Amino acid sequence: MAILNKIRQKTLVLILVIAMALFAFVLSGLFDGSASFSDKSQSVVGSVNGKDITREDFQQKTETMQRQMGPNATNTQVMNRVWDQEVRTAVLETQFEALGISVEKDQMRDLIKNAMASNPQFLNEAGLFDEDKLNEFIANLKDIAPNPGFIGGQPLTYSDWINFEQNLASNGLQQNYFNLVRAGLTGTLAEGELEHKLEGNKIDIKFVQVPYTSIPDSIVKVSKSEISKYINNHKKDFEVEESRDIKFVQFNEVASLEDENAIKEGLNTLLNGRFVDETGRKDTIIAFSKVKNNAEYINLNSDIKFNDRFLFKSGLASEVADSLFNLKVGETYGPYKEAGHFKISKLIAEKNIPDSAKVRHILIPFIGSQSAAPDVTLTEEQAEERADSLLKVIRSNRSKFPELVKEFSSDQGSVENEGRYDWHPYNTMVPEFNDFEFEGKVGDLGVVKTVFGFHIIEIEGQKDKKRAVQIGTIARKIEPSETTTAKIFRDASKFEIDAATKGFEELAEENKYTVRPLEGIKALDESIPGVGNQRQIVRWTFEDDAKVGDIKRFNIPGGYIVAQLVAKNEAGLMSVDDATATVLPIIRKEKKAELIKERISATTLEDLATAENTTARSASAINMKNPTISGAGREPLVVGTAFGLNEGETSGLIVGEKGVYMLQVTKVTPAVELDNYQAAANRVEQQKSTIVNSKLYNALKAAADIEDNRAASQIQ
């Protein structure tokens, strides 16, 4: 209760913090040592409210996160994720310490139990969580440290387990804290009454709108000094980080026309065969159409290995489907371009195949088979023996199939349907499974081995047999020759050297190269639009000895980039040029409002409508909760002004979001008086609770003292 009282005592502060965050919202190789953004020691990555995030701890957590996120996650993505977690933890820990809350032993046990309750590794024979098994596992991890144990087939060290417990405790504390804050926020009857009246008080109005669009933009001049003044008067909205601007030319290693012709010429030789080469030397190449061992011939000559699957016409590439499907057995087609390759194809075989089938099966996995659960103990030989035994039982009595599915099958996706996969198209299943169900006959029963284990399969149905073809294709990837890649390297190197004296833009125009600008590169960015992860270029722009005008060539996948550093933008206020797109419409609207007000002398709606060659419009049932005027849109200031008028009273000119208004209140409808406003008060409380969930942390973060020293750290 003492903690809850503390929360309640600080309710007003919390509401103000959250409200300020909401108000602001409404108004408005990662690390290198090249940039000196902080005087912090190189052993510290950053600090939050005076608490340091050490380099050693940060690196350890980054390595763990990299394993969790997998090889496709970049260093920057991983480190940003860890940074966000560290900042959140530190920001909230400041609150935990101020309130004196912690996770005690009993709660920690419950958190671990809940996290591990469904893990089969820690269940007893009755399927219930066994704490002794978990304790034994943890003790073993500690004994074998730093070597890992395994959970669900994934390696886990004792250090990883400690981090896991710390994360659980942190999450538990956060949940406790958020619950306490919510408990300290209530909706009073007075707030409930206000909420009810904001929704229930309604007015009808007549209004005339003089839209800003009635004045052409071209006659409203806005100077740079006016934009600069606006920026300085609204500094918080225009603060920017340190950044860099570059421009670059990309040299891509792509095949030339000569390279493509050489690839097609080689395929034509395979297509037509060769018996004597141009020098007279005998060099026999059998024509593709006459080859008997198609698989061997294709695998010897193709960049894509032979696929023996039969395909319906719909399974062929749409650009060549008609040409390939209409071939006769032994006929060839090509060369043709498809999916980055030149190809020649041959129709090897054809047959009629059902386009869909219905089967039921029992899956018996073995140790090492794909998707096998941790509790699988059968060897491959034992799994095959069990499958054969079940097949004999089913052959003697097929009615036992459903009960054997429930007892033995590991395919949870089909167990509830008696092991059945209802009608599905050809080539849906893995190859061995597919071949059995589509090449056999209805009623066939057999054992098939796939990557998932041994399947006892019964074919229950097949339908709509139609022609399918087996196409053999020799494919050659379209890629540049050594001659072409050497030329591209020379071109990039020459441009890098010559641009220093002839001028970057001028030389690019002379050679018909495309220059691409990139502005606002941040110190922790890693990607170049259209190029991908190029952390090396970002690092270069922030090196201390990199000067505006410097030019450098970078190797990128499939080519080179020659970049020029155009500008070093210091942290501070956005430049006038950068802010113009945002500020210009605001100032222009303000000036248009003044021009409209200056030209209006009318004091009644009718006179204003006549003077502006428009008509007065009506809007009804307007309320303060949703300040929208039918036909005009959201206009909070206009609606607020209207609610300050009496019925029949006419306003002066009001500057709104989309124009200047004059209005008259034609009807006032007060909200219905209630005997009790508790229901509305409950809604207010719920709204506050929702704000806590979505806005509290951001408000605390905005108020925190956060020093981000990552870009100045010596971590690559």
VOTORTI-236026 format. One record per residue (C-alpha): x negated, y, z negated; residue number from 1. Coordinates in steps of 0.02 Angstrom, whole numbers, plus 32768, in hexadecimal, padded with zeros to 4 digits. Each point is the difference from the previous one (the first is absolute). Example, Ala and Ser with C-alpha at 12.3 -4.5 7.8 and 13.67 -1.06 7.14 Angstrom:
xx yy zz miro
7D99 7F1F 7E7A 1
7FBB 80AC 8021 2
END
This chain:
xx yy zz miro
8000 8000 8000 1
7F6E 8076 7FDD 2
7FC3 7FEE 80B4 3
80B0 8019 8043 4
800F 809F 7F98 5
7F5D 803D 804B 6
8046 7FE3 80AD 7
80A1 805B 7FD4 8
7F9E 8092 7FB6 9
7FA6 8011 80A6 10
809B 7FE9 806B 11
8005 80B5 8036 12
7F48 7FFD 802F 13
8019 7F61 8066 14
8098 8047 8057 15
7FA0 809E 802B 16
7F6B 7F9E 8043 17
8072 7F94 806B 18
8067 8095 8038 19
7F64 8060 8034 20
7FC7 7F6B 8067 21
80AB 7FF4 8052 22
8003 80BC 801F 23
7F55 7FF7 8053 24
803E 7F70 8069 25
8098 805F 803B 26
7F98 809B 802B 27
7F8E 7FB1 805E 28
7B00 7C05 80C3 29
8069 8081 7FA5 30
7F86 8062 7F96 31
7F5D 804F 8033 32
7F81 806E 7FAA 33
7FFC 8085 8087 34
8082 8077 7FBA 35
7FE9 8059 7F5C 36
80B0 8019 7FC0 37
7FDA 7FED 7F47 38
7F73 800C 7F83 39
803A 7F5E 7FB0 40
7F7F 7F7A 7FE2 41
7FF1 7F82 808D 42
8035 7F7C 7F81 43
80AF 804D 7FF7 44
807F 7FF2 808D 45
8079 807C 7FB3 46
805A 8032 7F62 47
80B4 8015 7FC7 48
8029 806D 7F6A 49
7F4B 7FF4 7FCA 50
7FF5 7F42 8010 51
7F79 7FC6 8077 52
801B 7F78 8084 53
7F56 7FAE 8006 54
7FAD 7FCA 80A0 55
7FDC 7F50 7FC0 56
80B3 7FDE 7FC8 57
8046 804D 809F 58
7F93 7F92 806F 59
8031 7F63 7FA0 60
80B9 8027 8013 61
7FE7 8029 80B7 62
7FB2 7F56 8021 63
8093 7FAB 7FAA 64
807D 8069 8063 65
7FA6 7FD7 80A3 66
801A 7F46 7FDF 67
80B7 801F 7FDA 68
8021 806D 8099 69
7FA0 7F8E 8076 70
7F83 801D 808C 71
8075 806D 8068 72
7FFE 808B 7F7E 73
7F79 8083 801D 74
7F8A 803D 7F78 75
805A 80A6 7FFD 76
80AB 7FB1 7FEA 77
7FC1 7F91 7F74 78
7FA4 808B 7FA3 79
8093 8078 8012 80
8072 7F7B 7FB5 81
7F8A 7FE9 7F6C 82
7FEE 80BD 7FE9 83
80BD 8018 7FFC 84
800F 7F74 7F7E 85
7F75 8049 7F95 86
804B 80AF 8005 87
80AD 7FBE 7FD3 88
7FB9 7F9B 7F70 89
7F9B 8092 7FBC 90
808E 807E 8011 91
8078 7F90 7FA2 92
7F81 7FCB 7F7E 93
7FF5 80B6 7FCC 94
80BA 7FF6 7FD7 95
7FEF 7F57 7FA9 96
7F78 8043 7F8E 97
8061 809E 7FD6 98
8096 7F96 7FCD 99
7F9C 7F75 7FAE 100
8051 7F72 8062 101
7FAA 7F5D 802F 102
8022 7F4E 8037 103
7FFA 7F8D 7F6B 104
7FD2 7F47 7FFF 105
80B1 7FBC 8007 106
8030 806E 8093 107
7F5F 7FD1 8059 108
802B 7F48 7FED 109
80AC 8021 8048 110
7FB7 8060 8093 111
7F87 7F73 802A 112
8089 7F7E 7FEC 113
8074 805E 8075 114
7F76 8015 8080 115
7FD3 7F46 7FFD 116
80AA 7FB2 7FDB 117
801D 7FC1 80B1 118
7F4E 7FC7 8025 119
8006 7F41 8011 120
7F4F 7FF6 7FBC 121
8040 8030 7F52 122
80A3 7F9F 7FF9 123
801B 7F62 7F9A 124
8059 7F61 8036 125
80A8 8052 7FDE 126
7FD7 8092 8073 127
7FED 807A 7F6F 128
7F71 8079 7FE2 129
7F78 7FB0 7F94 130
7F98 8083 7FA3 131
7F7F 7F7D 7FCE 132
7FDA 7FDC 80B8 133
7FE4 80B9 801F 134
7F90 8012 7F66 135
7F9B 7F6A 8038 136
7FEC 804C 80AD 137
7FC4 80A7 7FB8 138
7F86 7FAB 7F8A 139
7FBA 7F9D 8093 140
7FEC 809F 8067 141
7F9B 804C 7F72 142
7F93 7F64 7FF0 143
7FD5 7FF6 80BA 144
7FEA 80BD 8019 145
7FC7 804D 8072 146
8038 7F6C 806D 147
80B8 8006 8032 148
8092 7F90 7FD7 149
8097 7FF3 8072 150
80B7 8035 7FF7 151
806C 7FC9 8091 152
7F64 7FD6 8062 153
7FBA 80B1 7FEB 154
7F5B 801F 7FA3 155
8009 805F 7F5B 156
7F6F 802C 7F8C 157
800D 8026 7F47 158
7FDB 80B6 8028 159
8091 7FFF 807B 160
8070 7FB9 7F78 161
7FCE 808A 7F87 162
802A 8082 8085 163
80A6 7FA8 801C 164
802A 8009 7F46 165
7FCF 80B8 7FFC 166
8072 8024 8093 167
808F 7FA3 7FAB 168
7FE4 8065 7F61 169
7FFA 80A2 8062 170
80A1 7FD7 805B 171
8051 7FD1 7F5B 172
7FCB 80A4 7FB1 173
8042 8061 8095 174
80A7 7FA8 7FF3 175
8008 8026 7F45 176
7FD6 80B6 801E 177
8080 8018 808C 178
8085 7FAD 7F94 179
7FD7 8074 7F6F 180
800A 809B 806F 181
80A7 7FC6 8044 182
803E 7FE2 7F4F 183
7FD2 80B3 7FD4 184
8066 804A 808F 185
80BB 800C 7FE9 186
8091 8057 8054 187
805C 8075 7F8A 188
80BA 8027 800C 189
7FD3 80B3 8033 190
7F96 7FBC 808F 191
808E 7F8C 802F 192
807B 8090 8006 193
7F89 8065 806D 194
7FE8 7F6C 8074 195
80BC 7FEA 800E 196
801A 80B8 8029 197
7F74 8006 8080 198
8058 7F74 805C 199
80B4 8031 7FDC 200
8003 80BE 8011 201
8029 8020 80B7 202
8019 8098 806E 203
8040 8022 80AF 204
7FAD 808A 8065 205
8008 8060 80A2 206
7F56 8032 8043 207
7FA3 804E 8090 208
7F53 7FC0 8027 209
7F84 8066 8067 210
7F7F 7F7B 802D 211
7F47 8024 8009 212
8002 7FB7 80AF 213
8061 809B 8038 214
7F58 805A 8000 215
7F7E 7FBA 807B 216
7F5B 7FCA 7FB0 217
7FA2 8065 8083 218
8035 80A8 7FB9 219
7FCD 7FD6 7F4C 220
7F45 801B 7FF0 221
7F9F 7FB1 7F70 222
7F4B 8032 7FE6 223
7F72 7F98 7FBA 224
7FF2 8078 7F6E 225
80B6 7FDD 7FD3 226
7FDF 7F46 8006 227
7F64 8017 7F94 228
8062 8067 7F82 229
8086 7F78 7FF6 230
7F7B 7F7B 7FE2 231
7FB3 8065 7F73 232
80AB 801C 7FB1 233
8024 7F45 8005 234
7F54 7FB9 7FDC 235
803C 7F5F 7FB0 236
805A 7FCE 80A0 237
7F65 8017 806B 238
7F73 7FB5 7F9C 239
7F97 7F87 8067 240
7F72 7F86 7FE1 241
7F56 8011 804D 242
8008 7FBF 80B3 243
7FA5 7FF5 80A5 244
8031 801C 80B6 245
7FB1 7FA4 8090 246
8017 7FE4 80B9 247
7FC8 7F65 805A 248
7FF3 7FA4 80A5 249
801E 7F45 8002 250
7FA0 7F8D 8076 251
805A 7F5A 8010 252
7FAC 7F63 803D 253
8082 7FCA 807F 254
7FED 7F97 809B 255
7FE0 805F 80A0 256
8058 7FDA 80A4 257
7F64 7FA3 8036 258
8007 7F97 7F60 259
80B8 7FD4 8020 260
7FDB 7FD1 80B5 261
7F71 7F8F 7FC7 262
8074 7FA7 7F85 263
8084 7FE6 8086 264
7F7C 7FC2 807A 265
7FC8 7F7D 7F82 266
80B4 7FC6 7FE7 267
801C 7FF8 80BC 268
7F69 7F8C 800C 269
8053 7F8C 7F81 270
80A6 8011 8058 271
7FBF 7FD3 80AD 272
7F68 7F95 7FD6 273
7F50 800E 8045 274
7F8E 7F86 8058 275
7F71 806D 8040 276
7FCD 80A4 7FB1 277
7FC4 809B 805C 278
7F4A 7FC7 7FFC 279
802A 7F58 804D 280
7FE2 7FA4 7F5C 281
807D 7F75 7FE0 282
8064 8031 7F67 283
80A3 7FA3 7FFF 284
8094 8049 7F9F 285
80A2 7FA0 800D 286
8099 806A 8027 287
8073 8015 7F6B 288
8093 7FB5 8060 289
7FA1 7F5E 801F 290
7FC0 7FE5 7F4F 291
803D 7F62 7FA7 292
7FBF 8020 7F50 293
8051 80A9 7FE9 294
7FDB 8015 7F47 295
7F45 7FE4 8015 296
7FF6 8072 8099 297
8060 808C 7FAB 298
7FA0 7FF6 7F5C 299
7F5C 8005 8060 300
802E 809B 8064 301
807C 8063 7F98 302
7FF1 807B 7F6F 303
80A5 7FB9 7FBE 304
800A 7F46 7FDD 305
807F 7F8D 8053 306
80AC 7FF8 7FB1 307
805D 7F60 802A 308
80AB 803C 7FC5 309
8093 8000 8077 310
805C 80A5 8013 311
80A9 8037 803D 312
8005 8094 8075 313
8029 8072 7F6F 314
7F5B 7FCF 7FAE 315
7F97 8041 8092 316
7FC0 80B3 800D 317
808E 8064 804D 318
7F90 8051 8086 319
7FD3 7F57 804D 320
808C 7F8D 7FC2 321
8056 7FF3 80AA 322
7F5E 7FE1 805D 323
7FC3 7F79 7F88 324
80A6 7FA8 7FE2 325
8022 7FF0 80BB 326
7F5B 7FA6 8023 327
7FFE 7F48 802E 328
7F93 7F85 7FA1 329
7F4B 801C 8033 330
801C 80AE 8048 331
7F9E 8096 7FC0 332
8020 80BA 7FEB 333
7F8C 8095 7FEA 334
7F92 8057 7FD9 335
8074 8070 7F9B 336
7FE6 8078 7F70 337
8056 7FDC 7F5A 338
7FDB 8029 7F49 339
7F50 8043 801F 340
7FCB 7F6E 806E 341
7FF9 7FCF 80B6 342
804F 7F54 8013 343
8021 7F75 807C 344
8085 7F80 7FD4 345
8033 7F54 803A 346
80A2 7FA1 7FE5 347
7FBE 7F5C 7FBA 348
80A1 7FA4 7FD3 349
80BB 8017 7FE9 350
808B 7FA5 7FA4 351
80AC 8019 7FB8 352
8001 8027 7F46 353
808E 802A 7F88 354
8000 80BA 7FD9 355
8034 7FE1 7F4B 356
8000 7F74 7F81 357
8041 7FD3 7F54 358
7F9A 7F96 7F87 359
7FEA 7FD2 7F4B 360
7F5C 7FD6 7FAE 361
7FA1 7FD9 7F60 362
7F55 8052 7FE8 363
7F78 7FA5 7F9E 364
7F6A 8076 7FE8 365
7F51 7FCB 7FCE 366
7F6D 8056 7FAD 367
7FBE 8082 807A 368
8098 8007 8070 369
8041 80AD 802C 370
8072 804F 7F7D 371
7FEA 7F6D 7F8A 372
8031 802E 7F4D 373
7F7B 7FF8 7F75 374
8055 7F66 7FB5 375
7FEA 7F96 809F 376
7F92 7F6C 7FD2 377
8012 7F87 8094 378
7F6D 7FE3 8073 379
8020 7FFD 80BB 380
8000 7F42 8000 381
8078 7FF8 7F6D 382
8076 807F 8050 383
8004 7F9C 80A2 384
8021 7F60 7F9F 385
8091 8051 7FA3 386
8049 8044 80A3 387
7FF7 7F53 8050 388
8056 7FB3 7F68 389
808C 8081 8005 390
8015 7FE2 80BB 391
801F 7F47 7FE0 392
8083 8029 7F7B 393
8059 807A 8074 394
7FFB 7F88 8094 395
805C 7F7F 7F96 396
807E 807E 7FBC 397
800A 80AF 804D 398
8080 8038 7F80 399
7F70 800A 7F81 400
7FB1 8090 8061 401
8050 808F 7F99 402
7FD0 7FB8 7F57 403
7F4E 7FDC 803B 404
7FF2 80B4 803C 405
8029 8041 7F52 406
7F89 7F87 7FAC 407
7F69 8009 8073 408
8003 8092 807C 409
7F96 8099 7FDA 410
8052 806C 8086 411
806C 806D 7F91 412
8045 805B 8097 413
8061 7F67 8035 414
801B 7F9C 7F60 415
80A6 8054 7FD8 416
803D 7FD2 80AF 417
7FD4 7F46 7FEC 418
7F5B 801E 805A 419
805A 8041 8099 420
7FC9 8083 807D 421
809C 802C 8061 422
7FFF 802A 80B8 423
7F5D 8059 802D 424
7FA8 8022 80A6 425
7F6E 7FA6 8051 426
7F53 802F 7FBD 427
8044 803D 7F59 428
7FA2 7F7E 7F99 429
7F47 7FD5 7FFA 430
7FC8 7F9E 809C 431
8007 7F4E 7FBC 432
80AA 801A 7FB0 433
8040 8056 809E 434
7FC4 7F75 8074 435
8056 7F7A 7F99 436
80A9 8056 7FF5 437
8009 8039 80B6 438
7FAC 7F6F 805B 439
8057 7F77 7F9F 440
80B7 7FCD 8005 441
8091 8023 7F8C 442
7FF7 7F82 7F72 443
7F43 7FE9 8008 444
7FAE 7FF1 7F56 445
7F44 800A 7FE0 446
7F6C 8043 7F9D 447
7FA2 8096 8046 448
7F64 8051 7FB8 449
7FEE 80BF 8007 450
7F96 8081 7FA5 451
8083 7FFE 7F76 452
7FF7 7F45 7FDE 453
8062 7F67 8038 454
80B5 8015 803B 455
8084 7F79 8009 456
806D 8046 808C 457
80A9 7FCC 8044 458
8041 8050 80A0 459
80B7 8028 7FE3 460
8028 805D 80A0 461
7FC0 8049 80A4 462
8059 806C 8080 463
7FF1 805F 80A4 464
7F71 7FA8 8059 465
7FAE 806D 8082 466
7F5F 8011 8065 467
7F61 8029 7FA1 468
7F53 8013 804B 469
7F4E 7FE2 7FC8 470
7F94 808E 8040 471
7F43 7FF9 7FFF 472
7FAC 80AA 8003 473
7F4C 8036 8017 474
7FEC 80AB 7FB0 475
7F6D 8077 8007 476
7FFE 8092 7F88 477
7FF5 80A9 8056 478
7F65 804B 7FB1 479
7F71 806D 803A 480
7F62 7FB6 8047 481
7F55 8022 7FB6 482
7FE2 807C 808C 483
809F 805E 7FD2 484
7FDD 8002 7F44 485
7F4F 803E 8022 486
8045 808E 806B 487
807E 8032 7F78 488
7F73 8004 7F80 489
7F98 806F 8073 490
8094 8074 801F 491
8023 8012 7F45 492
7F48 801D 7FD6 493
7FEB 8080 808C 494
809B 805E 7FC8 495
7FC1 8004 7F4C 496
7F59 804B 8036 497
8040 8079 8085 498
8093 8041 7F99 499
7F86 804E 7F85 500
7FC2 807A 8086 501
808B 800A 8082 502
8094 800C 7F89 503
8074 7F74 7FC9 504
80A0 803C 8054 505
7FAA 803A 80A0 506
7FA1 7F5D 8019 507
809B 7F98 7FDE 508
8064 8063 8080 509
7F73 7FF0 807E 510
8002 7F41 7FED 511
80BE 7FF6 7FF2 512
7FF7 7FB9 7F50 513
8093 801A 7F89 514
7FD5 8064 7F64 515
806B 7FD4 7F69 516
8008 8076 7F69 517
801A 7FC0 7F4F 518
801E 807B 7F73 519
8011 7FF0 7F44 520
7F94 7F66 7FE1 521
7FFA 7FE0 7F44 522
7F6A 7FBC 7FA2 523
8056 7F5A 7FDB 524
804D 7FE5 80AB 525
7FC9 7F6C 8067 526
8065 7FFD 80A1 527
7FF3 8060 80A3 528
80AA 8005 8059 529
7FFE 7F91 8098 530
7F58 7FB5 7FCF 531
801D 7FAF 7F57 532
7F8F 7FEC 7F69 533
7F69 8070 801C 534
7FC3 8025 7F51 535
7F52 8020 8047 536
803C 809B 805D 537
8059 8046 7F67 538
7F64 7FE6 7F96 539
7F95 805B 8080 540
8070 809A 7FFF 541
7FEC 8010 7F42 542
7F44 7FE7 7FF9 543
7FA5 8095 7FB5 544
7F8D 8013 8096 545
808B 7FF4 8082 546
8016 80AE 804C 547
808E 8049 8067 548
7FD5 7FE1 80B6 549
7FA1 7F5E 7FDF 550
8020 7F74 807D 551
7FEB 7F46 7FDF 552
8025 7F5C 805A 553
8054 7F70 7FA2 554
8016 7F4A 802E 555
80B7 7FCA 7FF6 556
8052 7F5B 802E 557
8003 7FFB 80BE 558
7F9B 809D 8020 559
7FBF 80A2 7FB9 560
803A 80A8 7FBC 561
7F9D 80A0 8015 562
803E 807B 7F7D 563
7FDD 80B6 7FD9 564
801A 804B 7F54 565
806E 8099 8021 566
8025 8045 7F53 567
7FE1 7FE6 7F46 568
809B 8038 7FA3 569
7FE5 8023 7F48 570
8081 7FD6 7F7D 571
8076 8091 7FDD 572
808D 8052 8060 573
8036 7FC6 80AC 574
7FC3 806F 808D 575
8079 8075 8058 576
7FF4 7F9A 80A0 577
8028 7F5E 7FA6 578
808E 804C 7F9C 579
8052 805C 8090 580
8070 7F70 8034 581
804B 7FFD 7F50 582
8001 80B9 7FD4 583
8032 804E 80A6 584
80B5 7FBF 7FFE 585
8016 8039 7F4B 586
7FC5 80B3 801F 587
805D 8008 80A5 588
80A1 7FCF 7FA8 589
7FE6 8085 7F7B 590
7FE6 8085 8086 591
8099 7FC7 8061 592
8068 800C 7F61 593
7FC7 80B5 7FE8 594
8027 802B 80B6 595
80AD 7FB5 7FF2 596
8025 805B 7F5D 597
7FC2 80A6 804A 598
8075 7FF6 8096 599
809C 7FD2 7F9A 600
806E 808B 7FBB 601
80A2 7F9B 7FF3 602
804B 7FE3 7F53 603
808A 7F86 802E 604
7FFD 7F54 8050 605
806B 803B 8091 606
7F90 8095 8028 607
7F63 7F95 7FF2 608
8048 7F7A 8072 609
8031 8085 8081 610
7F57 8056 7FF8 611
7FA2 7F5C 8016 612
8076 7FBD 8085 613
802D 7F66 7F99 614
8090 7FC2 7F93 615
801B 7FE2 7F48 616
8000 7F48 7FCF 617
804A 7FA5 7F6B 618
7FB8 7F7D 7F8B 619
805C 7FAB 7F73 620
7FDD 7F9B 7F62 621
7F4E 8040 7FEB 622
7FAB 7FD2 7F5B 623
7F5C 802D 7FAB 624
7FC6 7F4C 7FF3 625
7FF1 7FF3 80BC 626
7FEB 80B3 8041 627
802E 7FDC 80B5 628
8072 806A 806F 629
805E 7FA4 8088 630
7FC2 803F 80A8 631
7F67 8056 7FB7 632
7FA3 7F7A 7F9F 633
7FA7 8005 7F59 634
7FFE 80B3 7FBD 635
7FDD 8001 7F43 636
7FED 80BE 7FEE 637
809D 8024 8065 638
8067 7F83 7F9C 639
7FB9 8040 7F5B 640
8030 80B2 8030 641
80B0 7FC7 802E 642
801A 7FB1 7F55 643
7FD7 80A9 7FB3 644
8093 8052 8056 645
80B7 8009 7FCE 646
808C 7FBF 806E 647
801E 807E 808C 648
7F59 8057 7FE6 649
7F89 801E 8093 650
7F44 7FF4 7FF1 651
7F79 806F 8046 652
7F7F 7FBD 807B 653
7FAD 7F5F 7FC4 654
7F5B 7FC0 8047 655
8014 7F45 8016 656
7F9C 7F70 804A 657
8046 800B 80B0 658
803C 80B2 800B 659
8049 8098 7FA9 660
80B0 7FE9 7FB9 661
8094 8062 7FC3 662
808B 7F9F 7FAA 663
80A5 8011 7FA6 664
8040 7F88 7F7B 665
80B1 7FCF 8033 666
8025 7F81 7F78 667
7FB7 7FCB 7F59 668
802B 7F52 7FBD 669
7FBD 7FE0 7F50 670
7FCC 7F51 7FCD 671
8081 7F9C 7FA0 672
7FE8 8014 7F45 673
7FD6 7F5A 7FAB 674
8022 7FCA 7F4E 675
7F54 7FB1 7FF8 676
7F65 8019 806A 677
7FA4 7F63 7FC7 678
800A 7FAA 80AA 679
7FB0 8095 8054 680
7F7E 8008 7F74 681
7FD8 7F49 8021 682
7FE3 8029 80B8 683
7F89 808C 7FCE 684
7FA2 7F85 7F91 685
7FF3 7F84 808E 686
7FBE 8087 8074 687
7F7A 802C 7F80 688
7FD2 7F49 7FF1 689
7FEC 7FF4 80BD 690
7F91 809A 8000 691
7F92 7FAE 7F7B 692
7FE8 7F68 8070 693
7FD7 8062 809C 694
7FB2 80A3 7FC6 695
7FB3 7FF0 7F52 696
7F58 7FBA 8034 697
7FEB 807E 808D 698
8027 808D 7F86 699
7F7F 7FBF 7F82 700
7F80 7FEA 808B 701
801B 80B2 803F 702
7FE2 8040 7F4F 703
7F66 7F93 7FE4 704
7F4B 8038 8011 705
7FC1 7F8D 808B 706
7F50 800B 8045 707
7FE5 7F96 809C 708
7F46 7FE3 8014 709
800E 7F6F 807A 710
7FBC 805C 8098 711
7F64 8032 7F9F 712
7FE0 7F52 7FBA 713
7F7A 7F92 804A 714
8075 7F70 802A 715
800A 7FD0 80B7 716
END
